[in-house]
Amino acid sequence: MHKKISIISILALVLIVFAGLSGCGQRTERAAGEDSQHNVLTEEEKAEGWELLFDGRTTSGWRGFQKENITIDEGWYAHQGALVASGIGGDIGGDIVTERKFGNFIFDTEWKISEGGNSGILYLVGENGYNAVYETGPEYQLLDDMGFPVPLEDWHYTGANYGMHAPGDPDIKPAGEWNTTRIVVDNGQVEHWLNGKKVVEYELWSEEWEELVASGKWSGYPGYGRYREGHIALQDHGDQVWFRNIKIKELP
């Protein structure tokens, strides 16, 4: 969803810094524990062309939207094997993007969200001349469907192509539990998967797609969905969200 503006207290920033420092101090212990099974590729995955976009320890490979890096003040850090959004939101926090651009790909990740939380994964994101990732990138919606505090449109629910396509019978786990997401972009053919089930399928730049854009939420955004290659973005919407096992396989 669009980002909301949060009131950031000094206490919140102190907690973020503390969490980030704690994560640094626990890396060796975590690597030897049960979390060491995450954020790694099998030999079979490597042979198939999969690449990790998160090493489980650092924010390497990611940066702030239209920025050169990620700072702790932006609220993103690696902790206990997860890439974490602290939930700052607004003008202090910010969405992050991959350093690299991708065109055709399969993107996989696991994620969990805080109670009542809202976030998203955006793809084919452009930067030059734009103020936000949602001005260009279609969004795979992430939400606490069961605990969200306000009524929802059908295209608000987890797995939706936000503002465009509602998910078909999504099977979402409660806030605080891990879900799996897959996004496929293959020469304009797009699929959204949630917990092993395909919930959205659409074709970029098709007649139906053009009509939805022209008549809906994105009619005032001429760059929306126009990039054939772009960044993948993780949204800071002012709620805590955790990602792990973030990987991608580029398609021809």
C-alpha positions as CSV (number, residue, x, y, z in Angstrom):
1,M,0.0,0.0,0.0
2,H,1.0,3.7,-0.1
3,K,3.2,4.6,2.8
4,K,1.7,6.2,5.9
5,I,3.5,8.9,7.9
6,S,4.5,7.8,11.4
7,I,5.4,9.9,14.4
8,I,8.9,8.8,15.3
9,S,10.0,9.1,19.0
10,I,13.5,9.2,20.3
11,L,12.8,5.9,22.1
12,A,11.9,4.1,18.9
13,L,15.3,5.2,17.3
14,V,17.2,4.0,20.4
15,L,15.4,0.6,20.2
16,I,16.3,0.3,16.5
17,V,20.0,1.0,17.1
18,F,20.0,-1.4,20.1
19,A,18.4,-4.2,17.9
20,G,20.9,-3.6,15.1
21,L,23.8,-3.8,17.5
22,S,22.4,-6.9,19.2
23,G,22.2,-8.5,15.8
24,C,25.9,-7.8,15.2
25,G,26.8,-9.3,18.6
26,Q,24.9,-12.5,18.0
27,R,26.0,-13.4,14.5
28,T,28.5,-16.1,15.5
29,E,26.0,-17.8,17.9
30,R,23.2,-17.7,15.3
31,A,25.4,-19.3,12.6
32,A,25.9,-22.3,14.8
33,G,22.2,-22.6,15.7
34,E,19.0,-23.6,14.0
35,D,18.9,-20.4,11.9
36,S,22.0,-21.5,10.0
37,Q,19.8,-23.6,7.8
38,H,18.4,-20.4,6.3
39,N,19.8,-18.0,3.7
40,V,21.8,-20.7,2.0
41,L,21.5,-22.4,-1.4
42,T,21.7,-26.1,-2.0
43,E,24.0,-27.4,-4.6
44,E,21.0,-28.2,-6.8
45,E,19.7,-24.6,-6.5
46,K,23.1,-23.3,-7.5
47,A,23.1,-25.5,-10.5
48,E,19.7,-24.3,-11.5
49,G,20.9,-20.7,-11.4
50,W,19.5,-19.4,-8.1
51,E,21.2,-16.5,-6.3
52,L,20.8,-15.3,-2.8
53,L,19.7,-11.6,-2.4
54,F,20.3,-11.7,1.4
55,D,23.3,-13.4,3.1
56,G,21.5,-13.5,6.5
57,R,24.1,-11.3,8.2
58,T,24.3,-8.0,6.4
59,T,22.2,-5.6,4.2
60,S,24.8,-6.1,1.3
61,G,23.1,-6.0,-2.1
62,W,20.4,-3.5,-0.9
63,R,20.2,0.2,-0.6
64,G,17.7,2.9,0.1
65,F,15.5,4.0,-2.8
66,Q,17.5,6.7,-4.7
67,K,20.3,6.3,-2.1
68,E,23.7,4.8,-2.1
69,N,23.3,2.6,1.0
70,I,21.2,1.7,4.0
71,T,21.8,3.4,7.4
72,I,20.4,2.3,10.8
73,D,18.3,5.5,10.9
74,E,16.3,4.1,7.9
75,G,15.2,1.2,10.1
76,W,16.5,-1.8,8.1
77,Y,19.0,-4.2,9.5
78,A,20.0,-7.8,9.6
79,H,19.2,-9.6,12.8
80,Q,19.0,-13.3,13.7
81,G,19.0,-14.4,10.1
82,A,16.3,-12.0,8.9
83,L,16.3,-8.7,7.0
84,V,14.1,-6.6,9.3
85,A,12.1,-3.4,8.8
86,S,11.8,-1.7,12.2
87,G,8.6,0.0,11.2
88,I,9.7,3.6,11.1
89,G,7.8,4.5,7.9
90,G,7.3,8.1,6.7
91,D,10.2,10.4,5.8
92,I,12.7,9.0,8.3
93,G,12.5,5.3,7.3
94,G,12.3,4.3,3.7
95,D,11.8,1.6,1.1
96,I,14.9,-0.4,0.0
97,V,15.8,-1.7,-3.4
98,T,18.2,-4.3,-4.8
99,E,21.4,-2.8,-6.1
100,R,20.9,-4.8,-9.3
101,K,18.0,-4.7,-11.8
102,F,16.1,-7.7,-13.0
103,G,13.8,-8.3,-16.0
104,N,12.6,-11.9,-16.2
105,F,12.9,-13.9,-13.0
106,I,11.5,-16.1,-10.3
107,F,11.8,-14.4,-6.9
108,D,11.3,-16.4,-3.7
109,T,11.3,-15.3,-0.1
110,E,9.8,-16.1,3.3
111,W,8.4,-13.3,5.4
112,K,6.4,-12.6,8.6
113,I,4.6,-9.4,9.7
114,S,3.6,-7.7,12.9
115,E,0.1,-7.6,14.1
116,G,-2.0,-5.3,12.0
117,G,1.0,-4.8,9.7
118,N,1.2,-3.7,6.1
119,S,4.1,-4.0,3.7
120,G,4.8,-5.1,0.1
121,I,7.3,-6.4,-2.4
122,L,7.5,-4.3,-5.6
123,Y,9.2,-5.3,-8.8
124,L,10.3,-3.7,-12.1
125,V,10.9,-0.5,-10.1
126,G,12.4,2.6,-11.7
127,E,14.2,5.4,-9.9
128,N,15.0,8.3,-12.1
129,G,12.5,11.1,-11.8
130,Y,10.2,9.3,-9.4
131,N,9.4,10.0,-5.7
132,A,8.4,6.5,-4.6
133,V,8.8,2.8,-5.6
134,Y,5.0,2.4,-6.1
135,E,5.0,5.0,-8.9
136,T,6.6,2.4,-11.2
137,G,6.6,-1.0,-9.6
138,P,3.7,-3.4,-9.4
139,E,3.3,-4.6,-5.8
140,Y,2.8,-8.0,-4.2
141,Q,0.9,-7.0,-1.1
142,L,1.9,-8.2,2.3
143,L,-0.6,-7.7,5.1
144,D,-1.9,-9.1,8.4
145,D,-5.2,-10.0,6.7
146,M,-6.9,-11.2,9.9
147,G,-5.8,-8.4,12.1
148,F,-5.8,-5.3,9.8
149,P,-7.7,-2.6,11.7
150,V,-9.7,-1.1,8.8
151,P,-12.0,-2.6,6.1
152,L,-10.2,-3.8,3.0
153,E,-10.9,-3.9,-0.7
154,D,-10.4,-7.3,-2.4
155,W,-7.1,-6.1,-4.0
156,H,-5.7,-5.1,-0.5
157,Y,-5.3,-8.7,0.7
158,T,-2.0,-10.6,0.9
159,G,-0.8,-11.8,-2.5
160,A,-2.8,-9.2,-4.5
161,N,-1.3,-7.2,-7.2
162,Y,-2.0,-4.1,-5.1
163,G,-4.6,-1.8,-6.7
164,M,-5.1,-4.1,-9.7
165,H,-5.8,-7.8,-9.1
166,A,-7.3,-9.5,-6.1
167,P,-5.8,-12.7,-4.9
168,G,-7.7,-15.9,-5.5
169,D,-8.6,-17.6,-2.1
170,P,-5.3,-16.7,-0.3
171,D,-4.1,-19.0,2.4
172,I,-2.4,-16.6,4.8
173,K,-0.8,-17.5,8.1
174,P,-1.4,-15.3,11.2
175,A,0.8,-12.3,12.1
176,G,4.1,-13.5,13.5
177,E,4.3,-16.7,11.5
178,W,6.4,-17.3,8.4
179,N,4.8,-17.3,4.9
180,T,6.4,-18.1,1.6
181,T,6.1,-15.9,-1.5
182,R,7.0,-16.4,-5.1
183,I,6.8,-13.8,-7.9
184,V,7.3,-14.9,-11.5
185,V,7.9,-12.3,-14.2
186,D,8.4,-14.0,-17.6
187,N,8.2,-11.7,-20.7
188,G,5.1,-9.9,-19.3
189,Q,3.5,-13.0,-17.8
190,V,3.3,-12.5,-14.1
191,E,2.3,-14.9,-11.3
192,H,2.0,-14.3,-7.5
193,W,2.3,-17.4,-5.3
194,L,1.5,-17.6,-1.6
195,N,2.4,-20.5,0.6
196,G,2.7,-22.8,-2.4
197,K,-0.5,-21.7,-4.1
198,K,-0.9,-19.4,-7.2
199,V,-3.2,-16.5,-6.2
200,V,-2.7,-14.0,-9.0
201,E,-1.9,-14.3,-12.7
202,Y,-1.9,-11.4,-15.2
203,E,-0.2,-10.1,-18.3
204,L,1.6,-6.8,-18.3
205,W,0.8,-4.4,-21.1
206,S,-2.1,-6.5,-22.3
207,E,-5.4,-4.8,-23.3
208,E,-7.0,-5.9,-20.0
209,W,-4.0,-4.5,-18.0
210,E,-4.0,-1.2,-19.8
211,E,-7.8,-0.8,-19.1
212,L,-7.3,-1.5,-15.4
213,V,-4.4,1.0,-15.2
214,A,-6.4,3.7,-17.1
215,S,-9.6,3.2,-14.9
216,G,-8.1,2.6,-11.5
217,K,-5.6,3.7,-8.8
218,W,-2.6,4.1,-11.1
219,S,-4.2,6.2,-13.8
220,G,-2.2,9.3,-12.6
221,Y,1.1,7.5,-12.6
222,P,2.4,7.3,-16.2
223,G,5.5,5.3,-15.2
224,Y,3.5,2.5,-13.5
225,G,4.4,-0.9,-14.8
226,R,6.3,0.5,-17.8
227,Y,9.8,-0.8,-17.0
228,R,10.9,-4.0,-18.7
229,E,13.8,-4.2,-16.2
230,G,14.0,-2.7,-12.7
231,H,14.8,-3.1,-9.1
232,I,13.0,-5.3,-6.6
233,A,11.9,-3.2,-3.6
234,L,10.9,-4.0,0.0
235,Q,8.4,-1.5,1.5
236,D,8.7,0.3,4.8
237,H,5.1,1.1,5.5
238,G,5.5,1.9,9.2
239,D,5.1,-1.7,10.5
240,Q,7.6,-4.4,11.4
241,V,8.3,-7.0,8.8
242,W,10.9,-9.7,8.5
243,F,12.3,-11.4,5.4
244,R,14.6,-14.4,5.0
245,N,15.7,-16.9,2.3
246,I,15.5,-14.1,-0.3
247,K,16.6,-15.5,-3.6
248,I,16.2,-15.1,-7.3
249,K,16.6,-17.0,-10.5
250,E,16.9,-15.0,-13.7
251,L,15.0,-16.3,-16.7
252,P,16.0,-15.9,-20.4
